[in-house]
């Protein structure tokens, strides 16, 4: 297996063979990279805080092949919808290994979650009312986690403050008191928070955790509630996936993230609750590459442009992420700034800009680190979605999802 600046995941000959077999464009997933990322985080947690759990964020990429790899590694499943919950159960997860988050959970989904004994984190007051009603009807006690948010940004408020209950303004404490007094069928056993996505500033984690831990201390002292777990979510930044609005150039190490989260717990709590991380982007972003062919080229106002047989609908994250793009089997000579257009009929279909060699029709491009959110957010606009091939740790290629057909696009429609 040949590498190229840590980007290539299969050798050039195999890429050509796979493209001939499954056509272009083509997503390729590396099992090896997923396992390496998981092991790196696991080893770091063993050093800093052994009482911890890794729960893979399904919304990041719910390709069953990827979810199964992480299940085999030992990851729990973090789900944010009834579909993701169903998929986790389909893959063999028991309720105790599922964390159910998200602002909208239907009544039948809440009923299943309570019955399965999963970790159930609550987003809002109206969800609390529905859970109380469901638990009361079944003479059950529902154990829940409370999602909180903190004013951890440089501007004083959280960019994710629409979720959960705020600590600083007293909302979170008031809700805990209300649950203790009025909700007889609910028991708060944990705190959940998610600070954002692609965060490279570890001080954000440290500041938020200090406030969360202070809140846990206050709850224990004021109303005698001892939290069994702290779920800090995900959000670790990933190399090669710098958000276009972000100013940070360097990527923080895993140990720096974990240390920032752990230190407030060790300093301020007299016990060690279970610490849960919900990584998604960190585990899978670098494990997937999109290979796509050049279908035309053109110079516009002195700038090289090419059009490829992929599009922004297939790679929706290209609108937000500066993906690394390179030519496959092409010497890096005569490099020049190049605009990469997608093949849909819209001017805004731009998948990126990169310094590329002079390309010809039929040449292959690799767009790296596309494993996070690309598949869940892709659409069937104009073109069917491509196949996905898994490169197993044994270096064998296995079809993880076949390419869609025209029939797939209208499969659910009533034909006149």
PyMOL commands that set and color helices and strands:
alter all, ss='L'
color gray80, all
select helices_A, chain A and resi 12-22+31-48+58-60+64-73+82-90+95-97+107-116+125-137+171-182+202-223+254-268+281-287+316-319+406-409
alter helices_A, ss='H'
color red, helices_A
select strands_A, chain A and resi 26-30+52-57+76-79+98-100+119-122+142-149+165-166+186-192+229-231+274-277+288-300+303-308+325-328+336-341+350-356+364-367+387-391+397-401
alter strands_A, ss='S'
color yellow, strands_A
deselect
rebuild
show_as cartoon
